[in-house]
Amino acid sequence: MDLELSIIVISLLFFILSGAGADMDVGVYNVKEYGAPGDGQTDSTKAFEAAWCAACAVEGTATIVIPEGAYLLGPIIFKGPCKGKMVMQLKGQLLASTHLEAYTQNWIDFQYINGLVISGGGIFNGQGASAWPHNQCPKTRICKLLPVVFILALSSLL
């Protein structure tokens, strides 16, 4: 009986250590390591795109870390489907670019992502006060809509 118990325990340990779980964490992708300075003035869009592409390409759970700081972002699409679950850990502040001509539609757009988790207590700052004076829609029927801050298109949050 002791031999059977030992075999079961060893088998369980092997199973756990082998990473057989589907939700195994596979990596942390810090946007600073991809070139985002977090100074609130330098455009970090390309760094965020690179971190997303790297994380989206791996199986398991990938975490994109946005540490404390202010990250200026132009319009960006975080597009799936990804090979694993995606976690975006936002500790800092994301600042929308105030250059309205750069936008065709939205500011931050998550598309085709299943199992997205956004955590961390950070801030999505669309800097609306700088855009509101340009909103002509209440005055005229023919107008350009201001960008939407945050869109989840064909995605699911956990």
ZAVORO-984283 format. One record per residue: residue number from 1; residue in one letter; x, y, z of N, C-alpha, C, CB in turn. Coordinates in nm, 2 decimals. Glycine has a CB too. Example, Ala and Ser with C-alpha at 12.3 -4.5 7.8 and 13.67 -1.06 7.14 Angstrom:
2
    nr   rest      n_x      n_y      n_z     ca_x     ca_y     ca_z      c_x      c_y      c_z     cb_x     cb_y     cb_z
     1      a     1.32    -0.57     0.78     1.23    -0.45     0.78     1.32    -0.33     0.78     1.13    -0.45     0.90
     2      s     1.28    -0.22     0.71     1.37    -0.11     0.71     1.29     0.00     0.79     1.41    -0.06     0.57
REM end
This chain:
158
    nr   rest      n_x      n_y      n_z     ca_x     ca_y     ca_z      c_x      c_y      c_z     cb_x     cb_y     cb_z
     1      m     0.08    -0.12     0.00     0.00     0.00     0.00     0.09     0.13     0.00    -0.09     0.00     0.12
     2      d     0.20     0.12     0.07     0.29     0.24     0.07     0.35     0.26    -0.06     0.40     0.22     0.18
     3      l     0.38     0.16    -0.14     0.43     0.17    -0.27     0.33     0.24    -0.36     0.47     0.04    -0.33
     4      e     0.21     0.20    -0.35     0.10     0.26    -0.44     0.09     0.41    -0.40    -0.03     0.19    -0.42
     5      l     0.09     0.45    -0.28     0.08     0.59    -0.24     0.20     0.67    -0.29     0.06     0.60    -0.08
     6      s     0.32     0.61    -0.28     0.44     0.68    -0.33     0.43     0.70    -0.48     0.56     0.59    -0.29
     7      i     0.38     0.61    -0.55     0.36     0.62    -0.70     0.26     0.73    -0.73     0.32     0.49    -0.76
     8      i     0.15     0.74    -0.65     0.05     0.84    -0.68     0.11     0.98    -0.65    -0.07     0.81    -0.59
     9      v     0.18     0.99    -0.54     0.24     1.12    -0.50     0.34     1.16    -0.60     0.31     1.11    -0.36
    10      i     0.43     1.07    -0.64     0.53     1.11    -0.74     0.46     1.14    -0.88     0.63     0.99    -0.76
    11      s     0.36     1.07    -0.91     0.29     1.10    -1.04     0.22     1.24    -1.03     0.18     1.00    -1.06
    12      l     0.16     1.27    -0.92     0.10     1.41    -0.90     0.21     1.52    -0.91     0.03     1.42    -0.77
    13      l     0.32     1.50    -0.84     0.43     1.60    -0.85     0.48     1.61    -0.99     0.54     1.55    -0.75
    14      f     0.50     1.51    -1.06     0.54     1.51    -1.20     0.44     1.59    -1.28     0.56     1.37    -1.25
    15      f     0.31     1.56    -1.26     0.21     1.63    -1.34     0.21     1.78    -1.31     0.07     1.57    -1.30
    16      i     0.22     1.82    -1.19     0.22     1.96    -1.15     0.35     2.03    -1.20     0.22     1.98    -0.99
    17      l     0.46     1.97    -1.19     0.59     2.03    -1.23     0.60     2.03    -1.38     0.71     1.95    -1.17
    18      s     0.53     1.94    -1.45     0.54     1.94    -1.60     0.47     2.05    -1.66     0.49     1.81    -1.65
    19      g     0.39     2.13    -1.59     0.32     2.24    -1.65     0.20     2.19    -1.73     0.41     2.32    -1.73
    20      a     0.14     2.08    -1.69     0.03     2.03    -1.77    -0.10     2.11    -1.75     0.00     1.89    -1.72
    21      g    -0.10     2.21    -1.66    -0.22     2.29    -1.64    -0.24     2.39    -1.76    -0.22     2.37    -1.51
    22      a    -0.36     2.40    -1.81    -0.38     2.49    -1.92    -0.36     2.64    -1.89    -0.53     2.47    -1.97
    23      d    -0.37     2.68    -1.76    -0.36     2.81    -1.72    -0.22     2.85    -1.67    -0.46     2.85    -1.61
    24      m    -0.13     2.77    -1.70     0.01     2.80    -1.66     0.06     2.93    -1.70     0.10     2.69    -1.71
    25      d     0.11     3.01    -1.61     0.17     3.14    -1.65     0.30     3.12    -1.73     0.21     3.22    -1.52
    26      v     0.30     3.18    -1.85     0.42     3.16    -1.93     0.51     3.28    -1.94     0.37     3.13    -2.07
    27      g     0.47     3.39    -1.90     0.56     3.50    -1.90     0.50     3.63    -1.87     0.62     3.51    -2.04
    28      v     0.59     3.72    -1.84     0.55     3.86    -1.80     0.62     3.95    -1.91     0.60     3.90    -1.65
    29      y     0.54     4.04    -1.96     0.59     4.13    -2.07     0.57     4.27    -2.02     0.51     4.10    -2.20
    30      n     0.68     4.33    -1.97     0.67     4.46    -1.91     0.69     4.56    -2.03     0.78     4.48    -1.81
    31      v     0.60     4.66    -2.04     0.61     4.75    -2.16     0.73     4.84    -2.15     0.48     4.84    -2.16
    32      k     0.79     4.86    -2.04     0.92     4.93    -2.03     1.03     4.86    -2.10     0.95     4.96    -1.88
    33      e     1.03     4.73    -2.09     1.13     4.65    -2.16     1.11     4.65    -2.31     1.12     4.50    -2.11
    34      y     1.00     4.70    -2.36     0.98     4.72    -2.50     0.99     4.86    -2.55     0.84     4.67    -2.54
    35      g     1.04     4.95    -2.46     1.07     5.09    -2.50     0.97     5.20    -2.45     1.08     5.10    -2.64
    36      a     0.87     5.16    -2.37     0.78     5.26    -2.32     0.84     5.33    -2.19     0.64     5.20    -2.28
    37      p     0.87     5.46    -2.20     0.94     5.53    -2.09     0.85     5.56    -1.97     1.00     5.65    -2.14
    38      g     0.72     5.58    -1.99     0.63     5.61    -1.88     0.65     5.76    -1.83     0.65     5.52    -1.77
    39      d     0.69     5.85    -1.92     0.71     5.99    -1.88     0.59     6.08    -1.91     0.84     6.04    -1.95
    40      g     0.49     6.02    -1.97     0.37     6.10    -2.00     0.38     6.19    -2.13     0.34     6.19    -1.89
    41      q     0.50     6.19    -2.19     0.52     6.28    -2.31     0.56     6.20    -2.43     0.62     6.38    -2.27
    42      t     0.63     6.09    -2.41     0.68     6.01    -2.53     0.58     5.91    -2.57     0.82     5.94    -2.49
    43      d     0.55     5.91    -2.70     0.45     5.81    -2.75     0.50     5.67    -2.73     0.43     5.84    -2.90
    44      s     0.42     5.59    -2.66     0.45     5.45    -2.62     0.37     5.35    -2.70     0.43     5.43    -2.47
    45      t     0.30     5.40    -2.80     0.22     5.31    -2.88     0.29     5.19    -2.94     0.15     5.38    -2.99
    46      k     0.41     5.21    -3.00     0.48     5.10    -3.06     0.53     5.00    -2.96     0.60     5.16    -3.14
    47      a     0.57     5.05    -2.84     0.62     4.96    -2.73     0.50     4.87    -2.68     0.68     5.04    -2.61
    48      f     0.38     4.93    -2.67     0.27     4.85    -2.63     0.23     4.75    -2.74     0.15     4.94    -2.60
    49      e     0.24     4.78    -2.86     0.21     4.69    -2.97     0.31     4.57    -2.97     0.21     4.76    -3.11
    50      a     0.43     4.60    -2.95     0.54     4.50    -2.94     0.52     4.40    -2.83     0.68     4.56    -2.94
    51      a     0.49     4.46    -2.71     0.46     4.37    -2.59     0.34     4.29    -2.61     0.44     4.46    -2.46
    52      w     0.23     4.34    -2.67     0.11     4.27    -2.70     0.14     4.15    -2.80     0.00     4.36    -2.76
    53      c     0.21     4.18    -2.91     0.24     4.08    -3.01     0.32     3.96    -2.95     0.32     4.14    -3.12
    54      a     0.42     3.99    -2.86     0.50     3.89    -2.80     0.41     3.81    -2.70     0.62     3.95    -2.72
    55      a     0.33     3.87    -2.62     0.25     3.80    -2.53     0.14     3.72    -2.59     0.19     3.90    -2.43
    56      c     0.08     3.77    -2.70    -0.03     3.71    -2.76     0.01     3.58    -2.84    -0.10     3.80    -2.86
    57      a     0.14     3.57    -2.87     0.19     3.46    -2.95     0.22     3.33    -2.87     0.31     3.50    -3.02
    58      v     0.21     3.34    -2.73     0.25     3.22    -2.65     0.13     3.15    -2.59     0.35     3.27    -2.54
    59      e     0.14     3.02    -2.57     0.03     2.95    -2.51     0.04     2.96    -2.36     0.04     2.80    -2.55
    60      g    -0.07     2.95    -2.29    -0.07     2.97    -2.14    -0.12     3.11    -2.11     0.06     2.94    -2.08
    61      t    -0.09     3.15    -1.99    -0.14     3.28    -1.95    -0.02     3.38    -1.96    -0.19     3.28    -1.81
    62      a    -0.03     3.48    -2.04     0.07     3.59    -2.05     0.02     3.71    -1.98     0.10     3.61    -2.20
    63      t     0.11     3.78    -1.91     0.08     3.90    -1.84     0.15     4.02    -1.90     0.10     3.89    -1.69
    64      i     0.08     4.12    -1.94     0.14     4.25    -1.98     0.14     4.34    -1.87     0.07     4.31    -2.11
    65      v     0.26     4.38    -1.82     0.27     4.47    -1.70     0.29     4.61    -1.75     0.38     4.42    -1.61
    66      i     0.21     4.70    -1.70     0.22     4.84    -1.72     0.25     4.91    -1.58     0.09     4.91    -1.79
    67      p     0.37     4.92    -1.55     0.41     4.97    -1.42     0.37     5.12    -1.39     0.56     4.96    -1.39
    68      e     0.39     5.16    -1.27     0.35     5.30    -1.24     0.43     5.40    -1.34     0.39     5.34    -1.09
    69      g     0.36     5.50    -1.37     0.41     5.60    -1.47     0.29     5.64    -1.55     0.52     5.54    -1.55
    70      a     0.32     5.74    -1.64     0.22     5.79    -1.74     0.26     5.75    -1.88     0.19     5.94    -1.72
    71      y     0.18     5.68    -1.95     0.21     5.63    -2.08     0.12     5.69    -2.19     0.20     5.47    -2.09
    72      l     0.18     5.77    -2.27     0.11     5.84    -2.38     0.09     5.73    -2.49     0.19     5.96    -2.44
    73      l    -0.04     5.72    -2.53    -0.08     5.62    -2.64    -0.16     5.69    -2.74    -0.15     5.50    -2.58
    74      g    -0.13     5.66    -2.87    -0.22     5.70    -2.98    -0.32     5.59    -2.99    -0.14     5.73    -3.11
    75      p    -0.40     5.59    -3.10    -0.49     5.49    -3.12    -0.42     5.35    -3.13    -0.58     5.51    -3.25
    76      i    -0.48     5.25    -3.07    -0.42     5.12    -3.07    -0.52     5.01    -3.07    -0.32     5.11    -2.94
    77      i    -0.49     4.90    -3.14    -0.58     4.79    -3.14    -0.50     4.67    -3.09    -0.63     4.76    -3.29
    78      f    -0.55     4.61    -2.98    -0.50     4.49    -2.92    -0.58     4.38    -2.98    -0.50     4.49    -2.76
    79      k    -0.53     4.31    -3.08    -0.60     4.21    -3.16    -0.56     4.07    -3.13    -0.59     4.24    -3.31
    80      g    -0.66     3.98    -3.12    -0.65     3.84    -3.11    -0.69     3.78    -3.24    -0.73     3.78    -2.99
    81      p    -0.72     3.65    -3.24    -0.71     3.57    -3.12    -0.57     3.54    -3.08    -0.79     3.44    -3.15
    82      c    -0.55     3.53    -2.95    -0.42     3.50    -2.89    -0.42     3.35    -2.86    -0.40     3.58    -2.76
    83      k    -0.30     3.30    -2.85    -0.28     3.15    -2.83    -0.31     3.11    -2.68    -0.14     3.11    -2.86
    84      g    -0.31     3.21    -2.59    -0.34     3.18    -2.45    -0.43     3.29    -2.39    -0.22     3.16    -2.37
    85      k    -0.45     3.28    -2.26    -0.52     3.39    -2.19    -0.43     3.51    -2.17    -0.57     3.34    -2.06
    86      m    -0.49     3.63    -2.18    -0.42     3.75    -2.17    -0.46     3.83    -2.04    -0.44     3.84    -2.29
    87      v    -0.36     3.87    -1.97    -0.38     3.95    -1.85    -0.31     4.09    -1.87    -0.33     3.88    -1.72
    88      m    -0.38     4.19    -1.85    -0.32     4.33    -1.86    -0.32     4.38    -1.72    -0.39     4.42    -1.97
    89      q    -0.20     4.39    -1.66    -0.19     4.45    -1.53    -0.15     4.59    -1.53    -0.09     4.36    -1.44
    90      l    -0.25     4.68    -1.51    -0.23     4.82    -1.53    -0.21     4.89    -1.39    -0.35     4.89    -1.60
    91      k    -0.09     4.93    -1.36    -0.06     5.00    -1.24    -0.04     5.15    -1.26     0.07     4.94    -1.17
    92      g    -0.01     5.18    -1.38     0.02     5.32    -1.42    -0.11     5.39    -1.48     0.13     5.33    -1.52
    93      q    -0.08     5.49    -1.56    -0.19     5.57    -1.62    -0.17     5.57    -1.77    -0.20     5.71    -1.56
    94      l    -0.27     5.54    -1.85    -0.26     5.55    -1.99    -0.32     5.68    -2.03    -0.34     5.43    -2.06
    95      l    -0.25     5.76    -2.11    -0.29     5.89    -2.15    -0.32     5.89    -2.30    -0.19     6.00    -2.12
    96      a    -0.44     5.93    -2.34    -0.48     5.93    -2.48    -0.40     6.05    -2.54    -0.63     5.95    -2.50
    97      s    -0.36     6.03    -2.67    -0.30     6.14    -2.74    -0.40     6.25    -2.76    -0.24     6.09    -2.88
    98      t    -0.36     6.37    -2.76    -0.46     6.48    -2.78    -0.46     6.53    -2.92    -0.42     6.60    -2.68
    99      h    -0.39     6.46    -3.01    -0.38     6.49    -3.15    -0.50     6.42    -3.22    -0.25     6.45    -3.22
   100      l    -0.61     6.48    -3.23    -0.74     6.42    -3.28    -0.73     6.37    -3.42    -0.85     6.52    -3.26
   101      e    -0.64     6.44    -3.50    -0.63     6.40    -3.64    -0.57     6.25    -3.65    -0.54     6.49    -3.71
   102      a    -0.51     6.20    -3.55    -0.45     6.07    -3.55    -0.56     5.96    -3.54    -0.35     6.05    -3.44
   103      y    -0.68     5.99    -3.50    -0.78     5.90    -3.47    -0.87     5.88    -3.59    -0.86     5.93    -3.35
   104      t    -0.90     5.75    -3.63    -1.00     5.73    -3.73    -1.13     5.68    -3.66    -0.95     5.62    -3.83
   105      q    -1.11     5.62    -3.54    -1.23     5.58    -3.46    -1.20     5.59    -3.31    -1.28     5.44    -3.50
   106      n    -1.14     5.48    -3.26    -1.13     5.46    -3.12    -0.99     5.48    -3.07    -1.18     5.32    -3.08
   107      w    -0.98     5.49    -2.94    -0.85     5.51    -2.87    -0.79     5.37    -2.84    -0.86     5.59    -2.74
   108      i    -0.85     5.30    -2.75    -0.80     5.16    -2.72    -0.91     5.06    -2.76    -0.77     5.15    -2.57
   109      d    -0.87     4.97    -2.84    -0.97     4.87    -2.90    -0.92     4.73    -2.88    -0.99     4.90    -3.05
   110      f    -0.99     4.65    -2.81    -0.96     4.51    -2.79    -1.05     4.43    -2.88    -0.98     4.46    -2.64
   111      q    -0.99     4.35    -2.97    -1.06     4.27    -3.07    -1.03     4.12    -3.06    -1.04     4.33    -3.21
   112      y    -1.13     4.04    -3.07    -1.12     3.89    -3.08    -1.03     3.83    -2.98    -1.06     3.86    -3.22
   113      i    -1.05     3.87    -2.85    -0.98     3.81    -2.74    -1.07     3.74    -2.64    -0.89     3.93    -2.67
   114      n    -1.04     3.62    -2.62    -1.12     3.54    -2.52    -1.04     3.53    -2.39    -1.16     3.40    -2.58
   115      g    -1.11     3.55    -2.28    -1.04     3.54    -2.15    -0.95     3.65    -2.12    -0.96     3.41    -2.15
   116      l    -0.98     3.77    -2.15    -0.90     3.89    -2.12    -0.93     3.93    -1.97    -0.93     4.01    -2.21
   117      v    -0.82     3.96    -1.90    -0.83     4.01    -1.76    -0.75     4.14    -1.76    -0.77     3.90    -1.66
   118      i    -0.82     4.24    -1.71    -0.76     4.37    -1.69    -0.76     4.40    -1.54    -0.83     4.49    -1.77
   119      s    -0.65     4.42    -1.48    -0.64     4.44    -1.33    -0.53     4.54    -1.30    -0.61     4.31    -1.26
   120      g    -0.52     4.57    -1.17    -0.41     4.65    -1.13    -0.44     4.79    -1.07    -0.32     4.67    -1.24
   121      g    -0.57     4.84    -1.09    -0.60     4.97    -1.03    -0.55     5.09    -1.10    -0.56     4.97    -0.89
   122      g    -0.50     5.07    -1.22    -0.45     5.19    -1.30    -0.56     5.27    -1.36    -0.35     5.14    -1.41
   123      i    -0.52     5.37    -1.44    -0.62     5.46    -1.50    -0.61     5.47    -1.65    -0.60     5.60    -1.44
   124      f    -0.73     5.47    -1.72    -0.74     5.50    -1.86    -0.79     5.64    -1.86    -0.85     5.40    -1.93
   125      n    -0.70     5.73    -1.90    -0.73     5.87    -1.91    -0.74     5.92    -2.05    -0.62     5.96    -1.83
   126      g    -0.86     5.93    -2.10    -0.89     5.97    -2.23    -0.86     6.12    -2.26    -1.03     5.94    -2.27
   127      q    -0.83     6.20    -2.16    -0.80     6.34    -2.17    -0.92     6.41    -2.24    -0.67     6.36    -2.24
   128      g    -1.04     6.38    -2.20    -1.16     6.43    -2.27    -1.16     6.58    -2.27    -1.27     6.38    -2.21
   129      a    -1.12     6.65    -2.16    -1.13     6.80    -2.16    -1.06     6.86    -2.27    -1.07     6.85    -2.03
   130      s    -0.96     6.80    -2.33    -0.89     6.87    -2.44    -0.96     6.84    -2.57    -0.74     6.81    -2.45
   131      a    -1.05     6.74    -2.58    -1.12     6.71    -2.70    -1.26     6.77    -2.70    -1.13     6.56    -2.71
   132      w    -1.32     6.79    -2.59    -1.46     6.84    -2.59    -1.48     6.97    -2.67    -1.51     6.86    -2.45
   133      p    -1.40     7.06    -2.66    -1.42     7.19    -2.74    -1.43     7.16    -2.89    -1.31     7.29    -2.71
   134      h    -1.38     7.05    -2.94    -1.38     7.01    -3.08    -1.50     6.94    -3.12    -1.26     6.93    -3.12
   135      n    -1.59     6.91    -3.03    -1.71     6.83    -3.06    -1.82     6.92    -3.12    -1.77     6.76    -2.93
   136      q    -1.84     6.91    -3.24    -1.94     7.00    -3.31    -2.07     6.93    -3.33    -1.88     7.04    -3.45
   137      c    -2.08     6.80    -3.29    -2.20     6.73    -3.31    -2.33     6.79    -3.25    -2.18     6.59    -3.26
   138      p    -2.32     6.85    -3.13    -2.44     6.91    -3.08    -2.49     7.03    -3.16    -2.42     6.96    -2.94
   139      k    -2.40     7.09    -3.24    -2.44     7.21    -3.32    -2.48     7.18    -3.47    -2.32     7.30    -3.32
   140      t    -2.43     7.07    -3.52    -2.46     7.04    -3.66    -2.47     6.89    -3.68    -2.34     7.09    -3.75
   141      r    -2.55     6.85    -3.78    -2.58     6.71    -3.80    -2.46     6.64    -3.87    -2.71     6.69    -3.89
   142      i    -2.39     6.72    -3.95    -2.27     6.66    -4.02    -2.15     6.69    -3.93    -2.26     6.72    -4.17
   143      c    -2.09     6.59    -3.87    -1.98     6.62    -3.78    -1.90     6.49    -3.77    -2.03     6.67    -3.64
   144      k    -1.78     6.51    -3.72    -1.69     6.40    -3.69    -1.70     6.36    -3.54    -1.54     6.43    -3.73
   145      l    -1.73     6.24    -3.52    -1.74     6.19    -3.38    -1.61     6.19    -3.31    -1.81     6.06    -3.37
   146      l    -1.60     6.22    -3.19    -1.48     6.21    -3.11    -1.45     6.07    -3.09    -1.49     6.29    -2.98
   147      p    -1.32     6.03    -3.07    -1.28     5.89    -3.04    -1.35     5.84    -2.92    -1.13     5.88    -3.03
   148      v    -1.38     5.71    -2.92    -1.43     5.63    -2.81    -1.31     5.59    -2.73    -1.52     5.51    -2.85
   149      v    -1.31     5.59    -2.60    -1.19     5.56    -2.52    -1.16     5.41    -2.51    -1.22     5.61    -2.37
   150      f    -1.26     5.33    -2.50    -1.23     5.19    -2.47    -1.34     5.10    -2.53    -1.22     5.16    -2.32
   151      i    -1.29     5.01    -2.62    -1.39     4.92    -2.69    -1.35     4.78    -2.67    -1.39     4.96    -2.84
   152      l    -1.45     4.69    -2.65    -1.43     4.55    -2.65    -1.51     4.49    -2.76    -1.47     4.48    -2.51
   153      a    -1.44     4.46    -2.87    -1.52     4.40    -2.99    -1.49     4.26    -3.00    -1.47     4.48    -3.12
   154      l    -1.60     4.18    -3.00    -1.59     4.03    -3.01    -1.49     3.98    -2.91    -1.56     3.99    -3.15
   155      s    -1.49     4.02    -2.79    -1.39     3.98    -2.69    -1.47     3.95    -2.56    -1.29     4.09    -2.66
   156      s    -1.41     3.87    -2.47    -1.47     3.84    -2.34    -1.37     3.87    -2.23    -1.52     3.69    -2.34
   157      l    -1.43     3.93    -2.13    -1.35     3.95    -2.01    -1.37     3.84    -1.91    -1.39     4.09    -1.94
   158      l    -1.27     3.81    -1.83    -1.29     3.72    -1.72    -1.30     3.79    -1.59    -1.17     3.62    -1.71
REM end
